[in-house]
Amino acid sequence: TIPEWIGESGPASLGCSSVASPDGAPSVSASGAGSGTASASGTITNFGSVYVNGKKFETNEVEVIRGDQSNRCSISPSNTCGLKKGMIVTVQGSFNGSQHTAASVRQKDAVEGLVQSVATDGLSLVVMGQTVLIDDTTTFDNTVHPVAGDNVEVNGHIRPDGVIQATFIEKKLIAVTPEVRGFVKNHNDGGKTFQIGALTVNYTTAVINDLPAPSGSNWNGLLVEAKGTLFDATTMTLTATKVEPESLGVGNNVDEFEVEGFVTQVLGAGDFFIGTTHVQTTSATEFRGGTIDEIAIGAKVSAEGRLA
């Protein structure tokens, strides 16, 4: 069961106002009227325009961003503009009544790099030091299951323990740029290193974007993205060219915003984090598929409301 929340917006980062239904059907705004900015972060569930967490966004000449590449495209069932079901994206756009329109769709990998091992039961693999879990919701591109030695792109949600719950896995036939998203641990500013999963990231020569000035272990617990040019499987080290905080990239205020992922912190009853998004519920919040008592670290949830 995946608990989901619906209700009036609260005073914190995300207050809840509407939600995609559990069966993946498109949701509508709580009021069914009005207009404003809209955004959603989660899994592509269908095309014909693009559906994210079951919500339809119209896409006419939308900006599609994958990695450092950007192009304009009208997404349709016959032309998905390089996007695929199961990919994790953030959509920015607007709503007018129950109709939502996308201005941009940004896709991000959880990890891209070398498959080091595959479990004998096929339910997990290790990619560049990251444990990747597979279940019956994971989509394999062209039904190809990678083996050790392949390079892959993995989309998925990062659990509080740093493990990646895969939603989409694609075997890459050409060279990849090693990159990983995850929570920093064992930060050592003296050695210019930190760890994500079992991977050591050396940032001696990396460009550091929008992170606190490194000091001691002050990056521990931050969710970051690290890109590099060299992964040494022997020493389990990525030589980073860029390190930056992982962000939703939707600005500070969104009238209708939905986020999907795992609960990473619980501050109190109805006060918690999904990934790095702070969520607060109120007495008007509606709970679907679960109760407030089920909001626990590691629970997979989606919440929708106003981002402020």
C-alpha positions as CSV (number, residue, x, y, z in Angstrom):
1,T,0.0,0.0,0.0
2,I,1.3,3.5,-0.9
3,P,-0.2,6.1,1.3
4,E,-1.1,9.4,-0.4
5,W,-2.3,12.7,0.9
6,I,-4.8,15.4,-0.1
7,G,-6.0,18.6,1.6
8,E,-5.5,22.3,2.0
9,S,-2.1,23.9,1.8
10,G,-0.2,24.4,5.0
11,P,2.5,26.8,6.1
12,A,5.6,24.8,5.2
13,S,7.4,23.9,2.1
14,L,4.6,21.6,0.7
15,G,1.0,21.7,1.9
16,C,-1.4,19.2,0.4
17,S,-4.2,20.0,-2.0
18,S,-4.7,17.2,-4.5
19,V,-3.3,13.8,-5.4
20,A,-3.1,11.3,-8.2
21,S,-5.4,8.4,-7.6
22,P,-3.8,5.1,-6.5
23,D,-4.7,3.3,-9.7
24,G,-2.7,5.8,-11.8
25,A,-5.7,7.6,-13.4
26,P,-5.2,11.3,-14.0
27,S,-6.0,13.5,-11.0
28,V,-7.7,16.9,-11.0
29,S,-7.2,19.9,-8.9
30,A,-9.0,20.0,-5.5
31,S,-11.0,23.0,-6.7
32,G,-11.4,21.9,-10.3
33,A,-11.1,25.5,-11.2
34,G,-8.7,28.4,-11.2
35,S,-5.3,28.6,-12.8
36,G,-1.7,28.9,-11.8
37,T,1.7,27.2,-11.9
38,A,1.9,23.5,-11.7
39,S,4.8,21.0,-11.4
40,A,5.2,17.3,-10.7
41,S,8.2,15.2,-9.8
42,G,8.0,11.4,-10.2
43,T,7.6,8.5,-12.6
44,I,6.5,8.7,-16.3
45,T,3.5,6.4,-16.3
46,N,2.2,6.9,-19.8
47,F,2.3,9.0,-23.0
48,G,-0.1,10.8,-25.3
49,S,1.3,14.0,-24.0
50,V,3.1,12.9,-20.8
51,Y,1.7,11.4,-17.6
52,V,3.7,11.8,-14.4
53,N,2.4,9.9,-11.4
54,G,-0.8,9.4,-13.4
55,K,-1.4,13.1,-14.0
56,K,-1.6,14.3,-17.6
57,F,0.4,17.3,-18.8
58,E,-0.2,18.5,-22.4
59,T,3.1,18.8,-24.3
60,N,3.2,21.0,-27.4
61,E,6.7,22.0,-28.3
62,V,7.9,21.4,-24.8
63,E,11.5,21.7,-23.7
64,V,12.9,18.2,-23.0
65,I,16.1,18.1,-20.9
66,R,18.1,15.0,-20.5
67,G,21.5,15.4,-18.9
68,D,23.2,18.4,-20.5
69,Q,21.1,18.1,-23.7
70,S,18.0,20.1,-24.4
71,N,15.6,20.2,-27.4
72,R,12.0,21.2,-28.2
73,C,9.5,18.5,-29.0
74,S,5.8,17.7,-29.0
75,I,5.5,14.4,-27.0
76,S,3.1,11.9,-28.4
77,P,2.6,8.1,-28.3
78,S,4.6,7.9,-31.6
79,N,7.3,10.3,-30.6
80,T,8.3,10.3,-26.9
81,C,11.3,12.6,-27.5
82,G,13.7,10.1,-26.0
83,L,11.6,9.7,-22.8
84,K,10.4,6.3,-21.7
85,K,7.9,4.9,-19.2
86,G,9.5,4.4,-15.8
87,M,11.9,7.4,-16.2
88,I,12.0,9.9,-13.3
89,V,11.2,13.4,-14.4
90,T,10.3,16.8,-13.1
91,V,7.7,18.7,-15.1
92,Q,7.2,22.4,-14.9
93,G,4.2,24.1,-16.3
94,S,0.8,25.5,-15.5
95,F,-2.9,24.5,-14.9
96,N,-6.2,26.0,-16.0
97,G,-9.0,24.2,-14.2
98,S,-8.3,20.5,-14.6
99,Q,-6.0,20.9,-17.6
100,H,-2.3,20.8,-17.0
101,T,0.3,22.0,-19.6
102,A,4.0,21.4,-19.5
103,A,6.6,24.0,-20.3
104,S,9.6,21.7,-19.6
105,V,10.3,18.1,-18.8
106,R,13.7,17.3,-17.1
107,Q,14.8,13.7,-16.7
108,K,17.5,12.7,-14.2
109,D,19.4,9.4,-13.6
110,A,19.9,7.9,-10.2
111,V,23.2,6.4,-11.4
112,E,24.9,5.9,-14.8
113,G,27.9,3.6,-15.1
114,L,29.4,0.2,-14.8
115,V,27.4,-2.9,-13.6
116,Q,29.8,-4.6,-11.2
117,S,27.6,-7.5,-10.2
118,V,24.1,-8.9,-10.5
119,A,22.4,-11.0,-7.8
120,T,21.7,-14.6,-8.6
121,D,17.9,-14.0,-8.0
122,G,18.0,-11.0,-10.4
123,L,16.4,-8.7,-7.8
124,S,19.4,-6.4,-7.3
125,L,22.6,-5.3,-8.9
126,V,25.5,-3.1,-8.0
127,V,26.2,-0.1,-10.3
128,M,29.3,1.9,-9.6
129,G,29.1,1.1,-5.9
130,Q,25.3,1.7,-5.6
131,T,22.9,-1.0,-4.7
132,V,20.0,-1.0,-7.1
133,L,16.8,-2.9,-6.2
134,I,14.5,-4.4,-8.8
135,D,10.9,-5.3,-8.4
136,D,7.9,-6.0,-10.7
137,T,7.4,-2.3,-11.3
138,T,10.9,-1.8,-12.8
139,T,10.9,-1.3,-16.6
140,F,13.9,-2.7,-18.6
141,D,14.4,-0.9,-21.9
142,N,13.7,-3.2,-24.8
143,T,13.3,-6.0,-22.1
144,V,17.1,-6.2,-21.9
145,H,18.5,-7.3,-18.5
146,P,22.1,-6.1,-18.0
147,V,24.9,-8.3,-16.8
148,A,28.1,-7.6,-15.0
149,G,30.4,-5.5,-17.3
150,D,27.6,-3.7,-19.0
151,N,27.1,0.1,-18.7
152,V,23.6,1.1,-17.7
153,E,21.4,4.1,-17.0
154,V,19.3,3.7,-13.9
155,N,16.3,5.8,-13.0
156,G,14.7,5.4,-9.6
157,H,14.0,6.7,-6.1
158,I,16.7,6.9,-3.5
159,R,15.8,5.3,-0.2
160,P,16.9,6.8,3.1
161,D,19.7,4.2,3.4
162,G,21.0,5.3,0.0
163,V,19.8,2.2,-1.9
164,I,18.1,3.0,-5.3
165,Q,14.7,1.5,-6.0
166,A,14.8,1.2,-9.8
167,T,11.9,2.3,-11.9
168,F,13.8,2.1,-15.3
169,I,17.0,0.4,-16.4
170,E,18.6,0.8,-19.8
171,K,21.7,-0.9,-21.1
172,K,24.0,1.6,-22.8
173,L,25.8,0.5,-26.0
174,I,28.2,3.4,-26.1
175,A,30.5,5.0,-23.5
176,V,28.7,6.7,-20.6
177,T,29.6,9.7,-18.4
178,P,29.8,8.2,-14.9
179,E,27.4,10.0,-12.6
180,V,25.5,9.3,-9.4
181,R,23.0,10.9,-7.1
182,G,22.8,10.1,-3.4
183,F,23.3,11.1,0.2
184,V,26.8,12.1,1.3
185,K,28.5,10.2,4.0
186,N,32.1,10.2,5.4
187,H,32.9,13.6,4.0
188,N,36.5,14.5,4.5
189,D,37.4,18.0,3.3
190,G,41.1,17.4,4.1
191,G,41.2,14.5,1.6
192,K,38.6,16.1,-0.7
193,T,36.5,12.9,-0.7
194,F,33.1,11.7,0.4
195,Q,31.1,8.5,-0.2
196,I,27.8,7.8,-1.9
197,G,26.9,4.1,-1.1
198,A,30.2,2.1,-1.5
199,L,31.6,4.7,-3.9
200,T,34.3,7.1,-3.0
201,V,34.0,10.5,-4.8
202,N,37.2,12.5,-5.1
203,Y,36.4,16.1,-5.8
204,T,39.9,17.6,-5.7
205,T,39.6,19.1,-9.2
206,A,35.8,19.2,-9.4
207,V,33.6,22.3,-10.0
208,I,31.5,22.8,-6.9
209,N,28.1,24.3,-7.5
210,D,25.8,25.8,-4.9
211,L,27.1,23.6,-2.0
212,P,28.3,25.0,1.4
213,A,32.0,25.7,1.4
214,P,33.5,22.3,2.3
215,S,34.7,22.1,5.9
216,G,35.4,19.0,7.9
217,S,32.4,16.7,7.4
218,N,29.8,19.4,6.8
219,W,28.4,17.8,3.6
220,N,27.3,14.6,5.4
221,G,23.6,14.0,4.8
222,L,23.3,16.2,1.8
223,L,21.7,14.8,-1.4
224,V,24.1,15.6,-4.2
225,E,24.8,14.7,-7.8
226,A,28.4,13.9,-8.8
227,K,29.6,13.6,-12.4
228,G,33.1,12.5,-13.5
229,T,35.2,11.2,-16.3
230,L,36.9,8.3,-14.6
231,F,35.6,5.4,-12.4
232,D,38.2,3.1,-11.0
233,A,36.5,-0.2,-10.1
234,T,39.5,-1.4,-8.2
235,T,39.6,1.4,-5.7
236,M,35.8,2.1,-6.1
237,T,36.6,5.8,-6.7
238,L,35.0,8.3,-9.0
239,T,37.1,11.3,-10.0
240,A,34.5,14.0,-10.1
241,T,34.4,16.9,-12.5
242,K,31.3,18.4,-11.0
243,V,29.4,18.1,-7.7
244,E,26.2,20.0,-7.0
245,P,23.2,19.6,-4.7
246,E,20.3,17.6,-6.0
247,S,17.3,20.0,-6.4
248,L,13.8,19.8,-7.8
249,G,14.6,22.8,-10.0
250,V,11.0,24.2,-9.9
251,G,11.6,27.5,-8.1
252,N,10.4,28.5,-4.6
253,N,6.6,28.7,-5.2
254,V,4.3,26.4,-7.2
255,D,0.5,26.6,-6.9
256,E,0.0,22.9,-7.6
257,F,3.0,20.6,-6.9
258,E,3.3,16.8,-6.6
259,V,6.2,14.8,-5.3
260,E,6.7,11.1,-5.2
261,G,9.4,9.1,-3.4
262,F,10.5,7.7,-0.1
263,V,10.2,9.3,3.3
264,T,13.7,10.3,4.5
265,Q,12.9,12.1,7.7
266,V,10.0,12.4,10.1
267,L,10.0,15.5,12.3
268,G,6.6,14.9,13.9
269,A,3.1,13.9,13.2
270,G,2.3,15.0,9.6
271,D,5.7,16.8,9.4
272,F,8.2,14.9,7.2
273,F,10.4,14.9,4.2
274,I,10.0,13.0,0.9
275,G,13.5,13.0,-0.4
276,T,14.6,16.6,0.2
277,T,11.1,18.1,0.0
278,H,9.6,19.2,3.3
279,V,5.9,18.2,3.6
280,Q,3.5,19.3,6.3
281,T,-0.1,18.2,6.7
282,T,-3.0,20.0,8.4
283,S,-6.3,19.1,9.9
284,A,-7.8,19.4,6.4
285,T,-5.4,16.9,4.8
286,E,-7.0,13.9,3.3
287,F,-5.1,10.6,3.5
288,R,-5.6,8.0,0.8
289,G,-4.5,4.4,1.1
290,G,-3.1,4.9,4.6
291,T,-3.1,7.0,7.7
292,I,-0.9,9.6,9.3
293,D,0.6,6.8,11.5
294,E,2.0,5.1,8.4
295,I,4.3,8.1,7.6
296,A,7.5,6.5,8.6
297,I,11.1,6.6,7.3
298,G,11.3,4.3,4.3
299,A,7.6,4.5,3.3
300,K,7.0,5.2,-0.4
301,V,4.5,8.0,-0.7
302,S,3.3,10.8,-2.9
303,A,1.9,14.2,-1.7
304,E,0.4,17.0,-3.6
305,G,-0.2,20.6,-2.6
306,R,1.2,24.1,-2.8
307,L,5.0,24.5,-2.7
308,A,6.0,27.7,-0.9
